[in-house]
Amino acid sequence: MRTTVTACAWAVLATLLTLWAVPAAGAGDDAIRYADLIRTRYEALKSFDADFEQTLTHKESGSVEKRKGHLLFQKPLLIRWQTAKPHEETLVVTGKEIWDYLPDEEIAYRYPPNLVQDSRSIIQVLTGQAAMNRDFDVKTAGKDGNLVRLVLYPHEPSPQMVEATLWVEPESGYIRRANIVDFYGNANDVRFTSFRPDARISSAEFRFTPPKGVEVEDRIDRTIEERELFK
């Protein structure tokens, strides 16, 4: 069974399509400047191809689980999130559905696409689509090496996100790491070890058909929390 930790990439994993016209109340000048830089950069970005390292921390038990994987993104919101063994998993997001395939358990789940369309979704944050200046108070938190840290506090906290920290390249505006903390204090940290903007990605990468013999559990018509994904 998978560790129960509120998501990224999709508690993974901020602003590609959403307008950020109004600055967040309480945000400093630097926070507004960096939020605007991210918005400008991701409005122009059409796709990216990235490798990542994910660390899931469960506060109550103190357990820490580390994973590696690969993330493909293409506008408007096409996602392929794949983690390597021993926690192998494939998540494919399209405008019609989300597939979550667990080879070791020989099961594939089908979810509705609106599961990852909230600004507080980890995948909205990781792909630069969360509406920062509309839905969050944004504050700067110094530098970590050559990256600037931004802390996001949602105006309306949800079980999957009460706080998020972003590590951003100050020159380019690209997000290189995100840490999402949920209501229970669990953390989902995703760090890009490589990031290739405007990569050419085949449309076939965003198609998924369950392999023969795999059980399919269809949850397309159910109310599901994002915490079941990207963890």
N, C-alpha and C positions, 0 to 999 in steps of 0.2 A: 504494500500500500504506500502511496505517496505521502510525504510529510504535509500536514495541514498548516500551511502558512499563507496568509493573505497576499495576493499578488499586488507584475510587473508586472515584462515585461513587459499579467498584463496590466502587482500590487504592484513583465514586463513588461515599462518598459515602456500634452505640451505643445504643438501649435501649428501644424501644417496648413490646416484649412480654416481655422477659426480666427476671426478678426479680434485684435486686441486694441480696440479703440480707446478704452477708458482705463487709466492707470489704477492699480489697486490702492485702496485706502491704506495709509500707513507705510507704503513702500517708499524707500529712500531713493534719491536721485540715481545712485549707482544701480540699485535693483531695477528701476524703470529702464535705465539705459541698457542693461544686459537683457532684460526681457524683450525690449524692442529689437535688439540685435538678434536674439534667437528667433523672434517672429519673422524678421526680414529674411534670415538665412533659410528657415524652413518653408517659407512661402515659395521660395525659388527652387527648393530641392524637390526633385521628382521621384527619387528612389535612393535606397542605400543597401549595401551588403556589409554585414558586420559579424565578427566573431565576438563571443562574450564569455565572461566568467560570472557565475551567479552564486551568491551565498545566501542561504535561507537560515535565519536564526529564530528559534522558538523560545520565547521568553520564559514560559512556565517550566519547561523541561531543561532549558539550557542547551538543547541539542543544536548543532550547527551542521548543515549539509551543503556541500560544494558541488557545483555542476559546471560543465562547459557546453557551449552550443553555438549555433549559427542562426542569425536573424536576417531575413530578407524583408524589405519594405518597399512598397510602390503605391503612389497615389492612385485613388483617393484614400483607401485604407485596405490594401492587400498585404497580408502578413504570412510569412512562413517562419515559425519558431521551432527549432529542432535542437534537442539536447542529446548528448552522447551517452553511451553506456558508462556506468551501470544504471543510470536513471534515464534511459532512452524514452523519448517522447517526441511526437510531432504534432504541432498545432498549426492549422491553416485557417486563416480568416479571409472571408470574401464579403461582398455586400449582401449575400443571401444566407450565409451560414458560417458556423465555426465547427471545425472538426478537431477533436482531441484524441489522438491515437496512441495507445500504450501497448507496444509490442509484447512486453513481458507478460502482461495480463490478458493478451489476446482480446482486447476490447477497444472499440472506438465510440466516442460520445459525439453527438451532434447537438449543437447549441444555437440559439438565435444570435444574429450579429449585433444586436443592441447591447449585448453583454460587455462590449469593449468600446462603446461610444461615449461614455461618460468621461469628463475631464479628469476625474479621480481614478481612472483606470491606469494601471501601470504601463500598458502599451501606448496609451495616449501620451503619457509623460516621456517614455523612451523615444518615441518617434516624433517628438516636438509638436504635438497637436493639442496638448492641454491648454485651455484658455487662461493663461496665467493671470493677466491683469483684470480678468473678469471674474474668475472663480476662486482666486487665491490672494492672500496677502503674501508678498514676495519680499524677502530680506536678504541682504548679502551677509556672508559669514566668513569673510577672509579668503585666503588662498590656500590651496593644497598643492605644493609644487608649482607647476605652471598653469594650474586650473583654478578658476574662480568657483567658490561654493555659493549656491543660492538655496535658501530654505523656503519651502512653500507650505503655507497653512491654509487649507481649504476653508472658504467661508461657511460651507456646510459639510462638516466632516462626515464620513461614511464609515461603515465597519471595515472596509478594505483600505482606507487611507485617512489618517489623522494628521500626518506630516510627511513631507518628502524633501529630500536634499538632492540637488543636482550639482554635478561637477561639469563646468562648461569651459571650452576653449575661449579665452577672452578676445582673441583676434578673429576667429572664424564664426563663433556663436554655436558651434556644434556641441551637443550633449555627449559627454564621454562616459558618464556614470550616473546612476540614479539609485537612491535608497528610499524605499517606501516603508513606512511604519503604520501598522494597522491598529485598530481599537484595543487589541489585547497586548500590544507592545512587541508583536512579532515583526521581524524586519526581512525585507526582500531586496537584496543589493545586487544590481546588475552593472558590470563594468565592461565596456567595449575594449577588447584587446587589439582589434583592428576595425577600421571604419572607412568604407569606400563610398563616398557620395556619388549620386547620379550614376550608379552602376547599371549596366545593361542586364536585365533579368528576364528570362523567358516566362511567358504567361503560364506555361505548364507547371512552373514551381508553385503556383497558387491554385492548383487543382488537386483534389484528393478523392480517391475511391478506396473504400475499405478493402483490404486483401480478402481473398476467399477464406472462409472458415473463421473469420473474426466476428465476434459478437458485436452488434450495433445497438447502442442504447440511445434512442432518439428523445432528446429533451428540448426540441425546437419550440414546443408550445408551453414550456414550464417557466416559472419564475426562478431564476438561478442567480446566485451571487458570483461575481468575478473571482472570488477567492478559490474557486475550483480550478482556475486556470493559472498558467505561468508560475507554478510553484513546485 
